């Protein structure tokens, strides 16, 4: 090759690089006003990076990251593209530091092992109906009769099946059976203990006797006294609702007004989930918009009807202030969940924009709401309610921004023509909203709940008109008239509208394949779908369509997660093996359990858990069970008397008891002590390779996970299993 041709290629390559950099710089300049929208995304990326670590970061590394990224921001402030990258890195560092500080500040004592029977005295912080199974009580203890307990958890949650239920704010003494907060039922499964850590919940259990009130009782903390006042008001509202609309209708009315869903029958909940209408029960942006928006419209219309006020006063701003107060009252009595917090904060920003004569519904306001919630509660990033609510509202506002500039029609129509046109636009709006929101939340529904409602568009077209035009306006009127004792008529109208909604849900959910089960999707797939959706929604110029390509990669990866060939329950009572027809066969239980339900759900299996429990792939006697999986023999040992025989013929031994003697021919041994220290196990068989994953490995050493010293070595780093420590490499 000549020197000239080599220099020519270098020049061409340099030209291509310059063109690419110039193209990106031009896009950055055109999207100058949209970069703010990415701040919560980068902040969330820092939070996600923290949760992805196997252990806690060192303090000096957090400080160093903040200093380095801030220095880069100052050093590159005259180079726009690199300055933007530096700001993005700094926002990620802020998110990482924020969640690290939050984790440190939430450290509280927890119950490390089952505490047996104990008496606790404490203040009742929260009571949730779980009818007909009783009530769930959250207690903030201040004393214990168990002398072995070194320090009390900040909060304890227990189930009470007794008729006598204490009221919020009261000091009680209760005899409990407590245990640590449950771990995931499988590696990579939902980690309730992580969620419990950030709310100060240190133990769960059930009551052995009715709670006894303390007399005299110490004064409760201020926050519990305030909660007691609010819960007292909520209880009065619930009783007045149930008196007028008893049964299932009243339970749904209570759920929509106070957020208490424990009275709704399971069959109704299932119908709403399978039809894609479950979002109507979660008090979020839809409910807040209908309540506060309806109040704003009524107040403004009423003031406009008075010429003196309409001509001399800023009635729009007055209506916004009063609607904001009304929305705040609804937020207080509805329980204040994460979705409700997001909706209320968004509503505050919208009405503040009205007061400042600024556009109300913009992506900038959505970004501000996300920033506030992530700064105050960074752990909410992993909450499915946060993910789905912000995915839906971001997609809807992005579509609204692109469709709101359409020209209004100047055609003169008759009254009936106008009504028909408005009805068409209303139904079209419902269809568009449902379609956009459904697409936005589908990846999160598939990832967390492992099912998709196929006919949600049709269900929402049938249910949203009565819900939006009858149910929620009647709820608003009932709350306004309740202090005067005139709530009976609006509550009955609301109940009639609920009958129509529930009827649609039951009809649609009864259709074949209304709800489709999907297997676990990898985290990388969810991330690609999320980034692709954000790229499509947040940018404005044509390069936003590159988000479709990113999302397509996420769809291609959705089915790539390997499924385990063996699953061992965290208590050693359940064992599931994969059969030749690619389903799970389970032994070790007589009735459906939470672990089994989660295993089947993660496997995309819609069978009744009782059918999986038949264990058709196992041959069992009183001492052990045997199964064949991909040519390997699996023994499930229940009694020590079976160990000698199973050690001589099995490739894999799962034992409910400790294995105290050698089994040279066995490649993998998982016994009671392994399960106690590492939690549930998942085994993957690939030819001669056997890979083991445990809950302890997937969680890492975090403040919400147990740290237990193992009694013996386990698998090699590459996942190959060894029979015992003598055969394992050093």
C-alpha atoms as one frame of an Amber mdcrd trajectory, in Angstrom:
protein
   0.000   0.000   0.000   1.406   3.385  -0.985   1.969   6.209   1.466  -0.498
   8.374  -0.460  -3.367   5.847  -0.201  -2.702   5.374   3.527  -2.782   9.148
   4.120  -5.928   9.423   1.968  -7.719   6.791   4.047  -6.650   8.573   7.218
  -8.062  11.820   5.837 -11.337  10.149   4.867 -11.625   8.526   8.303 -10.936
  11.840   9.992 -13.556  13.476   7.776 -16.162  10.886   8.769 -15.412  11.435
  12.454 -15.722  15.196  12.042 -19.011  14.785  10.197 -20.381  12.498  12.890
 -19.303  14.896  15.645 -20.778  17.830  13.729 -24.083  16.006  13.230 -24.331
  15.198  16.928 -23.426  18.797  17.827 -26.195  20.126  15.564 -28.722  17.740
  17.112 -27.625  18.849  20.574 -28.101  22.471  19.595 -31.576  21.832  18.174
 -32.607  19.907  21.318 -31.160  22.525  23.655 -34.422  23.012  25.563 -34.990
  19.261  26.043 -31.833  18.341  27.939 -33.440  19.271  31.239 -35.886  16.400
  30.741 -32.998  13.927  31.003 -31.866  15.088  34.463 -34.197  12.689  36.363
 -33.154   9.915  33.955 -29.456  10.369  34.787 -30.295  10.746  38.475 -32.266
   7.489  38.308 -29.338   5.808  36.512 -27.124   6.587  39.511 -29.719   5.075
  41.834 -29.976   1.990  39.647 -26.186   1.621  39.621 -26.206   1.583  43.424
 -28.753  -1.231  43.570 -26.795  -3.203  40.953 -23.685  -3.351  43.157 -22.956
  -6.584  45.064 -22.010  -4.643  48.201 -22.099  -1.217  49.823 -19.842   1.443
  48.271 -17.134   3.089  50.345 -17.726   6.671  51.478 -14.502   7.932  49.897
 -15.545   6.539  46.492 -18.864   8.429  46.645 -17.114  11.704  47.552 -14.469
  11.150  44.876 -17.124  10.567  42.204 -18.909  13.799  43.136 -15.688  15.840
  43.120 -14.419  14.380  39.832 -17.696  14.816  37.941 -18.199  18.339  39.298
 -14.646  19.228  38.251 -15.358  17.884  34.766 -18.422  20.135  34.560 -16.247
  23.215  35.203 -13.428  22.021  32.936 -15.686  21.378  29.933 -18.103  24.288
  30.304 -16.886  25.837  26.994 -17.266  22.581  25.027 -21.048  21.998  24.803
 -21.101  18.289  23.956 -18.545  17.285  26.600 -20.164  19.635  29.115 -23.485
  17.830  28.655 -21.795  14.473  29.196 -20.108  15.849  32.329 -23.419  17.150
  33.699 -24.991  13.755  33.017 -22.168  12.076  34.953 -22.587  14.549  37.803
 -26.345  13.843  37.972 -25.595  10.112  38.113 -23.149  10.745  40.958 -25.788
  12.780  42.801 -28.308   9.961  42.443 -25.737   7.439  43.656 -24.868   9.613
  46.660 -28.521  10.294  47.449 -29.532   6.628  47.658 -26.346   5.797  49.600
 -27.199   8.427  52.214 -30.818   7.288  52.268 -29.758   3.697  52.887 -27.446
   4.730  55.717 -30.086   6.928  57.349 -32.719   4.135  57.271 -30.589   1.565
  59.121 -32.710   0.051  61.901 -32.592  -3.127  64.025 -34.203  -6.166  62.409
 -35.138  -9.608  63.616 -32.396 -11.987  62.460 -34.122 -15.260  63.343 -37.560
 -16.440  64.352 -38.191 -15.001  67.775 -40.690 -17.604  68.940 -43.503 -16.240
  71.081 -43.122 -12.785  72.555 -45.157  -9.960  73.977 -44.703  -6.549  72.438
 -46.078  -3.245  73.583 -46.286  -0.419  71.104 -48.380   2.119  69.259 -50.681
   1.014  66.465 -49.504   2.883  63.388 -51.685   1.447  60.642 -54.565  -0.998
  60.210 -55.440  -2.571  56.854 -58.469  -4.761  56.250 -57.698  -8.148  54.685
 -61.197  -9.591  54.819 -62.195 -12.348  55.305 -58.708 -13.216  56.584 -58.648
 -10.580  59.305 -56.618  -7.411  59.584 -52.993  -6.445  59.039 -51.618  -4.230
  61.779 -48.424  -2.189  61.723 -47.038  -1.671  65.228 -44.284   0.651  66.376
 -42.977  -1.166  69.476 -41.409   0.490  72.495 -41.020  -2.495  74.856 -40.714
  -6.274  74.782 -40.976  -9.014  77.401 -38.463 -11.139  75.461 -35.159 -10.576
  77.257 -33.212 -12.178  74.373 -34.172  -9.330  72.068 -31.263  -6.867  72.148
 -33.033  -4.101  70.269 -36.535  -3.726  68.934 -37.339  -3.265  65.237 -38.620
   0.171  64.346 -41.802  -1.334  62.903 -43.471  -4.742  63.157 -46.296  -5.963
  60.945 -48.601  -8.767  62.001 -51.882 -10.340  60.966 -54.754 -10.552  63.433
 -57.713 -12.860  62.850 -59.570 -11.724  65.972 -62.685  -9.568  65.910 -61.288
  -7.072  68.418 -59.204  -4.617  66.372 -57.335  -1.737  68.038 -57.608   1.736
  66.579 -54.762   3.712  65.079 -52.730   5.627  67.655 -53.615   3.396  70.604
 -50.957   1.780  72.796 -51.453  -1.977  73.057 -49.845  -5.144  74.338 -50.026
  -8.117  71.990 -48.667 -11.670  72.050 -47.050 -12.474  68.703 -45.201 -15.110
  66.766 -42.581 -13.170  64.802 -40.096 -14.062  62.090 -37.641 -12.124  59.905
 -38.921 -10.323  56.838 -39.172 -12.949  54.045 -36.405 -13.298  51.478 -37.023
 -13.779  47.732 -38.536 -17.146  46.819 -36.032 -17.588  43.962 -32.807 -15.931
  42.761 -33.662 -12.642  41.093 -37.210 -12.672  42.496 -39.031  -9.828  44.202
 -37.114  -8.805  47.340 -39.686  -7.767  49.928 -36.987  -7.368  52.588 -35.391
  -4.574  50.518 -38.707  -2.758  50.350 -39.259  -3.358  54.077 -35.829  -1.931
  54.906 -36.722   1.493  53.535 -39.938   1.705  55.569 -38.285   0.524  58.791
 -40.107  -2.817  58.885 -37.990  -5.288  60.869 -40.236  -8.312  61.492 -43.528
  -9.885  60.437 -45.808 -12.431  62.078 -49.269 -13.082  63.442 -51.121 -12.424
  66.678 -51.778 -15.306  69.094 -54.368 -13.352  71.107 -56.329 -10.115  70.769
 -54.348  -6.947  71.445 -54.917  -5.519  74.940 -55.045  -1.744  75.372 -52.545
  -0.277  77.826 -53.853   1.797  80.692 -52.175   4.131  81.462 -50.589   4.491
  78.033 -47.590   6.640  77.087 -48.176   9.468  74.636 -47.719   8.455  71.018
 -45.272  10.318  68.744 -46.620  13.283  66.790 -46.704  11.502  63.418 -48.764
   8.630  64.863 -51.184  11.091  66.482 -51.647  12.832  63.140 -52.118   9.491
  61.401 -54.688   8.558  64.045 -56.713  11.688  63.270 -56.591  10.964  59.540
 -57.455   7.280  59.981 -60.336   8.222  62.269 -61.750  10.422  59.509 -61.179
   7.675  56.912 -62.931   5.143  59.132 -65.962   7.415  59.521 -66.128   7.874
  55.752 -65.847   4.102  55.210 -68.654   3.354  57.661 -70.995   5.873  56.063
 -70.214   4.478  52.614 -70.764   0.848  53.649 -74.039   1.763  55.383 -75.460
   3.118  52.121 -73.757   0.766  49.632 -72.943  -2.544  51.348 -71.255  -5.572
  49.783 -68.983  -5.599  46.755 -70.195  -2.234  45.470 -69.391  -0.560  48.772
 -65.963  -2.216  48.877 -65.062  -0.707  45.495 -66.455   2.695  46.528 -64.292
   2.580  49.659 -61.243   1.654  47.547 -61.782   4.624  45.208 -62.304   7.158
  48.009 -60.073   5.988  50.883 -57.672   3.647  49.069 -58.585   0.651  51.270
 -58.903  -2.357  48.933 -58.926  -5.171  51.481 -62.712  -5.647  51.322 -62.929
  -6.279  47.573 -63.582  -9.970  46.756 -60.680 -11.794  45.127 -62.831 -12.741
  42.117 -63.496  -9.057  41.375 -59.835  -8.157  41.745 -58.895 -10.980  39.382
 -61.431  -9.823  36.806 -60.108  -6.261  36.937 -56.503  -7.468  36.547 -57.208
  -9.836  33.667 -59.263  -7.264  31.788 -56.660  -4.501  32.162 -58.832  -2.351
  34.447 -56.881  -2.816  37.692 -55.448   0.687  37.279 -58.874   2.060  38.227
 -58.373   0.846  41.811 -54.887   2.325  42.266 -55.478   5.956  43.184 -53.102
   7.752  40.836 -53.062  10.429  38.161 -56.373   9.401  36.616 -58.272   9.699
  39.891 -56.491  12.864  40.989 -57.118  14.495  37.610 -60.801  13.556  37.634
 -61.334  14.703  41.232 -59.265  17.887  41.224 -60.009  18.633  37.565 -63.759
  18.258  38.081 -63.607  20.484  41.160 -61.595  23.087  39.221 -64.111  23.011
  36.367 -67.123  23.280  38.711 -65.631  26.166  40.689 -64.601  28.066  37.594
 -67.972  27.514  35.913 -69.805  28.602  39.062 -67.724  31.764  39.389 -68.111
  32.532  35.675 -71.888  32.464  36.139 -71.586  35.460  38.494 -70.790  38.554
  36.342 -69.368  40.530  39.272 -66.735  37.832  39.951 -66.096  36.946  36.308
 -65.357  40.550  35.289 -63.361  41.708  38.303 -61.551  38.682  39.780 -59.020
  36.102  38.568 -61.521  33.262  38.914 -59.271  30.781  37.093 -56.548  31.208
  39.703 -59.049  31.123  42.555 -60.462  27.883  41.196 -56.934  26.483  40.892
 -56.167  27.262  44.558 -59.414  25.714  45.817 -58.982  22.678  43.547 -55.466
  22.252  44.905 -56.826  22.246  48.464 -59.528  19.759  47.459 -56.917  17.531
  45.823 -54.838  17.727  48.990 -57.798  16.531  51.044 -58.334  13.626  48.641
 -54.624  12.798  48.876 -54.828  12.678  52.676 -57.886  10.428  52.933 -56.778
   8.121  50.102 -53.782   6.689  51.941 -50.928   8.489  50.184 -49.360   5.604
  48.224 -46.375   6.175  45.895 -48.681   6.505  42.893 -50.881   8.962  44.808
 -47.841  10.970  45.901 -46.676  11.240  42.307 -50.156  12.222  41.141 -50.594
  14.843  43.873 -47.166  16.322  43.236 -47.895  16.469  39.523 -51.226  18.126
  40.244 -49.484  20.710  42.468 -47.113  21.551  39.617 -50.006  21.794  37.136
 -52.043  24.179  39.302 -48.936  26.189  40.188 -48.321  26.613  36.460 -51.886
  27.920  36.122 -51.240  30.410  38.926 -48.077  31.560  37.132 -49.836  31.733
  33.738 -47.637  28.959  32.336 -48.587  25.830  30.336 -49.840  23.201  32.754
 -49.245  19.816  31.106 -45.641  19.658  29.894 -42.845  17.126  30.063 -40.862
  19.662  32.084 -43.458  19.416  34.848 -43.264  15.621  34.707 -39.474  15.833
  35.022 -39.781  18.169  38.015 -42.158  15.744  39.748 -39.793  12.835  39.082
 -36.821  14.804  40.440 -38.621  15.681  43.678 -39.768  12.109  44.339 -36.379
  10.596  43.495 -34.552  13.075  45.728 -36.862  12.484  48.700 -37.466   8.749
  48.174 -34.769   7.416  45.816 -35.697   3.804  46.600 -39.041   4.362  44.869
 -37.217   3.895  41.548 -37.574   0.126  42.041 -41.242   0.410  42.988 -43.525
  -0.872  40.246 -46.042   1.870  41.008 -43.425   4.574  40.355 -42.254   2.923
  37.152 -45.692   2.354  35.666 -47.164   5.709  36.673 -44.268   7.747  35.269
 -44.070   5.599  32.142 -47.749   6.227  31.452 -47.761   9.954  32.217 -44.546
  10.584  30.233 -45.926   8.827  27.166 -49.312  10.550  27.444 -47.883  14.054
  27.872 -45.462  13.459  24.974 -48.380  12.467  22.737 -50.438  15.397  24.065
 -47.658  17.861  23.164 -47.625  16.567  19.574 -51.378  16.454  19.052 -52.519
  19.594  20.886 -51.500  21.864  17.978 -54.088  20.450  15.594 -56.423  23.021
  14.144 -59.956  23.121  15.427 -62.752  22.558  12.934 -64.648  25.623  11.682
 -67.545  23.623  10.239 -70.941  24.651  11.618 -72.932  21.660  12.843 -76.306
  21.146  14.440 -76.703  20.376  18.140 -76.843  16.637  17.432 -73.884  16.941
  15.115 -71.855  18.690  17.821 -72.834  16.033  20.353 -71.850  13.259  17.983
 -68.531  14.953  17.208 -67.759  15.453  20.902 -68.717  11.875  21.640 -66.450
  10.686  18.854 -63.530  12.740  20.175 -64.210  11.530  23.721 -64.169   7.862
  22.714 -61.204   8.500  20.445 -59.392  10.139  23.349 -60.099   7.129  25.560
 -58.842   4.778  22.860 -55.678   6.829  22.284 -55.025   7.216  26.012 -55.522
   3.504  26.649 -53.366   2.506  23.702 -50.504   4.853  24.598 -50.595   4.109
  28.327 -50.981   0.379  27.671 -47.910   0.294  25.440 -45.934   2.381  27.951
 -46.666   0.177  30.984 -46.671  -3.205  29.191 -42.921  -3.878  29.703 -43.226
  -3.194  33.435 -46.370  -5.314  33.768 -44.602  -8.174  31.976 -41.456  -7.825
  34.080 -43.089  -7.529  37.513 -46.405  -9.379  37.151 -45.606 -11.788  34.280
 -48.930 -11.272  32.541 -50.466  -9.033  29.895 -54.137  -8.155  29.406 -54.814
  -8.638  25.695 -58.173  -6.871  25.562 -57.401  -3.868  27.775 -58.193  -1.460
  24.926 -61.722  -2.857  24.517 -62.216  -3.049  28.281 -61.208   0.590  28.765
 -63.439   1.716  25.888 -66.357   0.084  27.679 -65.456   1.054  31.248 -63.953
   4.534  31.013 -67.141   6.429  30.008 -69.076   5.340  33.136 -65.940   5.668
  35.252 -65.033   9.162  34.078 -68.552  10.564  33.622 -70.386   8.904  36.524
 -68.159   7.204  39.125 -65.522   9.846  39.897 -67.806  12.921  39.604 -70.269
  11.175  41.933 -67.379  10.465  44.314 -66.533  14.175  44.335 -70.150  15.164
  44.997 -70.481  12.575  47.774 -67.397  13.953  49.564 -68.709  17.523  49.241
 -72.168  16.611  50.558 -71.060  14.126  53.234 -70.564  16.775  55.990 -74.198
  17.792  55.461 -75.574  14.238  55.445 -76.701  14.305  51.781 -74.255  11.689
  50.433 -76.805   8.889  49.899 -77.896   9.803  46.354 -74.396  10.472  44.884
 -73.080   7.281  46.506 -75.894   5.243  44.962 -75.173   6.823  41.568 -71.495
   6.033  42.056 -72.335   2.423  42.961 -74.439   2.081  39.809 -71.506   3.299
  37.723 -69.235   0.805  39.491 -71.662  -1.981  38.561 -71.140  -1.075  34.904
 -67.347  -1.020  35.261 -67.190  -4.333  37.129 -69.610  -5.843  34.616 -67.278
  -4.895  31.758 -64.302  -6.321  33.685 -66.013  -9.657  34.336 -67.210  -9.941
  30.758 -63.824  -9.175  29.179 -61.880 -11.334  31.651 -64.111 -14.304  30.778
 -62.995 -14.245  27.129 -60.467 -16.901  26.089 -56.846 -15.793  26.488 -57.885
 -12.485  28.057 -54.769 -12.618  30.237 -51.552 -14.050  28.814 -48.757 -15.283
  31.050 -45.200 -14.333  30.089 -41.978 -15.777  31.471 -39.363 -13.741  33.290
 -37.639 -11.210  31.054 -34.013 -10.131  31.668 -33.229  -6.766  33.232 -31.314
  -5.765  30.083 -34.519  -6.136  28.067 -36.471  -3.880  30.437 -33.677  -1.286
  30.387 -33.546  -1.256  26.583 -37.317  -0.867  26.336 -37.268   1.943  28.920
 -34.391   3.829  27.272 -35.980   3.400  23.848 -39.299   4.726  25.105 -37.656
   7.704  26.802 -35.613   8.461  23.674 -38.793   8.482  21.616 -40.770  10.638
  24.068 -38.230  13.174  25.328 -36.594  14.259  22.072 -38.365  16.421  19.530
 -36.362  16.171  16.275 -36.455  13.160  13.907 -33.559  11.419  15.651 -36.055
  10.479  18.355 -37.172   7.610  16.123 -33.889   5.882  16.952 -35.714   4.989
  20.173 -37.767   2.491  18.192 -34.571   0.647  17.323 -33.423   0.601  20.952
 -36.835  -0.683  22.066 -36.726  -3.342  19.344 -33.484  -4.666  20.820 -35.292
  -4.897  24.159 -38.083  -6.901  22.559 -35.572  -9.274  20.965 -33.952  -9.871
  24.356 -37.277 -10.322  26.181 -37.351 -14.092  25.774 -33.630 -14.697  26.219
 -33.591 -15.261  29.989 -32.717 -18.914  30.784 -35.221 -20.781  32.909 -34.015
 -22.968  35.784 -34.178 -26.760  35.524 -34.468 -27.171  39.295 -35.871 -24.840
  41.929 -35.436 -25.463  45.655 -37.632 -23.554  48.121 -36.045 -21.373  50.782
 -37.355 -23.639  53.558 -36.428 -26.888  51.761 -40.016 -28.119  51.596 -40.562
 -27.606  47.861 -38.615 -28.947  44.894 -39.537 -28.220  41.269 -37.972 -29.926
  38.231 -38.421 -29.117  34.555 -40.180 -31.812  32.589 -39.813 -32.806  28.949
 -42.770 -30.593  27.984 -40.913 -27.573  29.485 -43.188 -27.154  32.519 -42.447
 -27.453  36.225 -43.344 -30.552  38.233 -43.359 -29.904  41.977 -43.216 -32.094
  45.058 -43.110 -31.389  48.776 -46.410 -29.634  49.405 -50.085 -30.435  49.748
 -51.556 -27.037  48.923 -50.618 -23.954  46.954 -48.076 -21.653  48.595 -46.733
 -18.204  47.822 -43.414 -19.662  46.644 -45.101 -22.034  44.212 -47.358 -19.318
  42.828 -44.337 -17.094  42.205 -42.390 -19.927  40.548 -45.214 -20.647  38.122
 -45.752 -16.947  37.448 -42.052 -16.391  36.672 -42.138 -19.433  34.382 -45.063
 -18.011  32.409 -47.194 -20.959  33.522 -50.926 -20.306  33.893 -51.726 -23.688
  35.461 -53.435 -24.021  38.800 -50.682 -24.553  41.415 -52.502 -27.668  42.627
 -51.919 -29.299  39.228 -48.197 -28.583  39.410 -48.111 -30.099  42.911 -49.115
 -33.519  41.625 -45.423 -34.151  40.966 -45.977 -36.506  38.027 -42.240 -36.498
  37.276 -41.327 -37.859  40.738 -41.294 -41.365  42.152 -41.648 -41.092  45.903
 -41.719 -43.187  49.061 -41.790 -42.137  52.711 -38.054 -41.350  52.768 -37.230
 -39.698  49.445 -38.292 -38.834  45.905 -36.451 -39.476  42.627 -36.757 -37.602
  39.310 -34.897 -37.521  35.993 -33.965 -34.107  34.554 -32.015 -33.882  31.279
 -30.469 -37.284  31.854 -29.432 -36.604  35.431 -30.897 -38.231  38.531 -32.201
 -35.871  41.189 -32.907 -37.163  44.714 -35.108 -35.243  47.154 -34.212 -36.672
  50.579 -36.572 -36.259  53.518 -35.047 -38.707  56.052 -31.422 -39.602  56.990
 -32.159 -43.292  56.353 -32.351 -42.580  52.592 -28.960 -40.856  52.292 -26.826
 -43.980  51.811 -28.937 -45.274  48.928 -29.352 -41.905  47.198 -25.637 -41.093
  47.486 -24.876 -44.185  45.432 -27.161 -43.407  42.474 -28.016 -39.680  42.339
 -26.190 -36.928  40.452 -27.893 -34.183  42.473 -29.138 -34.454  46.068 -31.566
 -31.954  47.574 -32.040 -32.708  51.282 -34.428 -31.336  53.869 -31.879 -32.426
  56.485 -28.158 -31.672  56.980 -25.837 -33.967  55.015 -23.071 -34.912  57.434
 -21.233 -37.596  55.473 -19.454 -37.749  52.116 -21.129 -38.618  48.826 -18.195
 -38.933  46.376 -20.335 -39.746  43.317 -22.769 -36.881  43.812 -21.978 -33.762
  41.799 -24.215 -31.327  43.690 -25.452 -31.410  47.275 -27.916 -28.880  48.643
 -28.982 -29.526  52.229 -30.886 -27.746  54.976 -27.842 -25.727  56.071 -27.179
 -24.526  52.510 -30.761 -23.320  52.258 -30.583 -21.642  55.661 -27.439 -19.728
  54.728 -28.003 -19.039  51.016 -31.791 -19.108  50.620 -33.643 -20.565  47.647
 -31.568 -22.266  44.939 -31.917 -22.440  41.155 -29.955 -25.046  39.161 -29.322
 -24.864  35.408 -28.300 -28.033  33.560 -26.450 -27.673  30.258 -24.864 -30.891
  29.076 -22.303 -31.856  31.689 -22.295 -28.401  33.272 -24.398 -27.642  36.337
 -24.696 -23.991  37.299 -26.049 -22.938  40.696 -27.617 -19.595  41.552 -28.721
 -18.692  45.061 -30.681 -15.865  46.598 -27.616 -14.854  48.615 -25.556 -14.486
  45.421 -28.208 -12.440  43.622 -28.740 -10.093  46.581 -25.112  -9.551  47.582
 -24.067  -8.230  50.963 -26.496  -5.367  51.458 -28.054  -3.862  54.611 -31.358
  -5.639  53.899 -29.766  -9.079  53.369 -28.507 -11.527  55.954 -24.755 -12.106
  56.276 -24.018 -15.684  57.348 -20.636 -17.412  57.456 -20.772 -20.556  55.367
 -19.717 -23.871  56.803 -18.185 -25.116  53.524 -17.207 -24.057  50.027 -19.702
 -23.917  47.204 -19.561 -23.632  43.434 -16.571 -22.491  41.422 -16.772 -18.976
  39.928 -17.660 -20.326  36.475 -20.712 -22.106  37.870 -19.405 -25.697  37.603
 -20.562 -27.651  40.620 -18.294 -29.985  42.572 -19.202 -32.953  44.727 -17.349
 -31.796  47.845 -14.590 -29.482  48.952 -11.865 -32.078  48.376 -12.627 -31.952
  44.624 -12.953 -28.182  44.445 -10.026 -26.093  43.200  -8.124 -23.945  45.660
